[in-house]
Amino acid sequence: MYQKIMLAADGSDNSIRAAREAARLANCSDDSIITIVFVADFDKAKESVLHAKSKDSLELTRRKQLKPIEMVLREYDVPYEVQILHGDPAPVLIDYAHTELFDLVIIGSRGLNSFQEMILGSVSHKVMKRLSCPVLLVK
């Protein structure tokens, strides 16, 4: 099965559903580990930094976003680690997945229709198109 699983997460309901699927897959093997990857988007990070009282409080705010995901993984008793990266989410996720040589990448989808995806773009779509390892898209 998959040993190194990357879970792209942002704290949304979609990423919580993706966490459940990641946990189920990780439980199929005794030596699987999930790496939760949270990308602090530059556009949104600027606002977060302005409102944060300190670097520690900013880190705490980001970790709070991931708390529901960590709770899911603890519920399934799955080993995990957290990586907080910075930048434009799609390219950062792609680069990190290629660098770390994950066996599987799991990402939630917002379920945009084709018009919305064309106008807004989709992180999950970009990740799926550009990764060479298997990608599980969770709706």
PLY file of the C-alpha trace (Angstrom):
ply
format ascii 1.0
element vertex 139
property float x
property float y
property float z
element edge 138
property int vertex1
property int vertex2
end_header
0.00 0.00 0.00
0.96 3.64 0.24
3.61 4.45 2.83
4.18 8.18 2.29
0.87 9.98 1.94
0.61 13.73 1.48
-2.65 15.32 2.59
-3.13 18.83 1.22
-5.23 20.64 3.81
-6.61 24.09 4.49
-9.02 23.36 7.33
-12.10 23.39 5.08
-14.86 20.77 5.15
-13.42 19.39 1.92
-10.02 18.84 3.49
-11.63 17.18 6.52
-13.34 14.72 4.16
-9.99 14.19 2.45
-8.43 13.52 5.87
-10.95 10.74 6.50
-10.04 9.07 3.21
-6.33 9.49 3.95
-6.79 7.88 7.37
-8.70 4.93 5.89
-5.95 4.33 3.34
-3.17 4.72 5.90
-4.85 2.13 8.12
-4.40 -0.44 5.34
-0.67 -0.53 6.05
1.27 -0.65 9.32
4.04 1.65 8.12
2.06 4.45 6.48
2.57 8.03 7.57
0.54 11.05 6.52
2.12 14.45 6.03
-0.46 17.20 6.38
0.64 20.06 4.14
-0.86 23.48 4.76
0.15 26.27 2.38
-0.20 29.79 3.70
-1.30 31.59 0.53
0.67 34.82 -0.01
-2.48 36.83 -0.74
-4.24 35.65 2.43
-1.05 35.47 4.50
-0.50 39.23 4.25
-3.83 39.87 5.95
-3.13 37.20 8.59
0.28 38.69 9.37
-1.21 42.17 9.75
-3.79 40.92 12.26
-1.45 38.64 14.19
0.01 39.90 17.45
3.20 37.88 17.05
4.80 35.15 14.98
3.73 32.61 17.62
0.09 33.73 17.49
0.17 33.51 13.68
1.51 29.95 13.91
-1.15 29.11 16.51
-3.91 30.46 14.24
-2.71 28.30 11.36
-2.48 25.22 13.60
-6.06 25.87 14.79
-7.22 25.63 11.17
-5.68 22.16 11.03
-7.07 20.98 14.39
-10.17 19.23 12.93
-7.94 17.38 10.47
-5.55 16.31 13.21
-8.55 15.12 15.26
-9.67 12.89 12.38
-6.21 11.35 12.07
-6.01 10.80 15.84
-9.47 9.21 15.77
-8.15 6.67 13.24
-4.88 6.34 15.20
-2.76 7.22 12.16
0.78 8.63 12.49
1.12 12.07 10.94
3.28 15.15 10.79
2.46 18.73 9.80
4.28 20.92 7.31
3.33 24.58 6.97
4.62 26.08 3.74
4.25 29.52 2.17
3.38 30.67 -1.32
0.90 30.09 -4.10
-0.81 26.84 -3.05
-0.80 24.82 -6.29
2.88 25.28 -7.27
4.04 24.88 -3.67
2.08 21.63 -3.23
3.39 20.31 -6.55
7.02 21.17 -5.75
6.80 19.70 -2.27
5.19 16.47 -3.51
7.88 16.03 -6.16
10.71 16.84 -3.74
9.52 14.48 -1.00
8.58 11.64 -3.39
5.17 10.83 -1.92
3.46 7.59 -2.90
0.06 9.28 -2.93
-1.31 12.81 -2.69
-4.81 13.36 -1.34
-6.60 16.66 -1.84
-10.15 17.88 -1.35
-12.16 19.53 -4.10
-14.56 22.44 -3.76
-16.69 21.02 -6.55
-16.52 24.00 -8.87
-18.47 23.72 -12.10
-16.48 24.01 -15.33
-17.19 27.74 -15.71
-16.14 28.56 -12.14
-13.00 26.45 -12.54
-12.13 28.23 -15.80
-12.52 31.67 -14.19
-11.23 30.98 -10.68
-8.83 28.15 -11.32
-8.68 25.15 -9.05
-5.79 24.16 -6.81
-6.87 20.52 -6.89
-7.12 20.53 -10.71
-3.65 22.07 -11.09
-2.17 19.58 -8.64
-3.80 16.62 -10.41
-2.54 17.72 -13.80
1.06 18.31 -12.78
1.93 15.50 -10.39
3.48 12.28 -11.59
2.43 10.25 -8.52
-1.16 9.06 -7.93
-3.57 11.74 -6.73
-6.84 11.06 -4.91
-9.36 13.87 -5.34
-12.01 13.82 -2.61
-15.31 15.58 -3.31
0 1
1 2
2 3
3 4
4 5
5 6
6 7
7 8
8 9
9 10
10 11
11 12
12 13
13 14
14 15
15 16
16 17
17 18
18 19
19 20
20 21
21 22
22 23
23 24
24 25
25 26
26 27
27 28
28 29
29 30
30 31
31 32
32 33
33 34
34 35
35 36
36 37
37 38
38 39
39 40
40 41
41 42
42 43
43 44
44 45
45 46
46 47
47 48
48 49
49 50
50 51
51 52
52 53
53 54
54 55
55 56
56 57
57 58
58 59
59 60
60 61
61 62
62 63
63 64
64 65
65 66
66 67
67 68
68 69
69 70
70 71
71 72
72 73
73 74
74 75
75 76
76 77
77 78
78 79
79 80
80 81
81 82
82 83
83 84
84 85
85 86
86 87
87 88
88 89
89 90
90 91
91 92
92 93
93 94
94 95
95 96
96 97
97 98
98 99
99 100
100 101
101 102
102 103
103 104
104 105
105 106
106 107
107 108
108 109
109 110
110 111
111 112
112 113
113 114
114 115
115 116
116 117
117 118
118 119
119 120
120 121
121 122
122 123
123 124
124 125
125 126
126 127
127 128
128 129
129 130
130 131
131 132
132 133
133 134
134 135
135 136
136 137
137 138
